[in-house]
Amino acid sequence: MMHRLKTQVGRGIYRLRKQTVEPVFGIIKSVMGFRQFSLRGLTRVQGEWSLVCLAWNVKRMAVLRL
């Protein structure tokens, strides 16, 4: 990792991580309080994650409309 961050290309790629998806996961964990899944099984977890994503999108739409 240190070698990657020493190169110009590596720093550019790592810099993109901040602006794409990772902040959303941090907000879901800290602001929305979603730390772990309540259900077991892949299909149930996928359904629960879909609800979390839906809640995030509705929250985001409400903020952007104001």
C-alpha positions in Angstrom: 0.0 0.0 0.0 2.8 2.4 0.8 4.3 1.7 -2.6 1.0 2.5 -4.3 0.6 5.7 -2.4 4.1 6.9 -3.5 3.1 6.8 -7.1 1.1 9.5 -8.8 -1.4 7.0 -10.3 -1.8 5.2 -6.9 -2.6 8.5 -5.1 -5.1 9.4 -7.8 -7.0 6.1 -7.5 -6.9 6.3 -3.7 -8.2 9.9 -3.8 -11.2 8.8 -5.8 -12.4 6.5 -3.0 -13.3 9.6 -0.9 -15.7 11.0 -3.4 -17.5 7.8 -4.5 -19.0 5.2 -2.3 -17.2 5.1 1.0 -18.7 8.2 2.6 -22.2 6.6 2.1 -21.2 3.6 4.1 -19.8 5.8 6.9 -23.0 7.8 7.0 -25.1 4.7 7.1 -23.1 3.4 10.0 -22.7 6.6 12.0 -25.8 8.7 11.3 -28.4 6.0 10.6 -26.9 3.7 13.2 -26.9 0.6 11.0 -24.0 -1.5 12.3 -25.1 -5.1 11.7 -27.8 -7.1 10.0 -30.7 -8.4 12.1 -31.6 -11.3 9.8 -29.8 -14.5 8.7 -29.5 -15.9 5.2 -28.4 -14.2 2.0 -31.9 -13.4 0.7 -33.0 -11.9 4.0 -29.8 -9.9 4.3 -30.2 -8.6 0.7 -33.7 -7.6 1.6 -32.6 -5.8 4.8 -29.8 -4.0 2.8 -32.3 -2.9 0.2 -34.4 -1.3 3.0 -31.3 0.4 4.4 -30.5 1.7 0.9 -34.1 2.8 0.4 -34.0 4.7 3.7 -30.7 6.4 2.7 -32.1 7.4 -0.7 -35.3 8.8 0.8 -33.3 10.7 3.4 -31.1 12.1 0.6 -34.0 13.1 -1.6 -35.6 14.9 1.4 -32.4 16.9 2.0 -31.9 17.8 -1.6 -35.5 19.1 -2.1 -35.2 21.7 0.7 
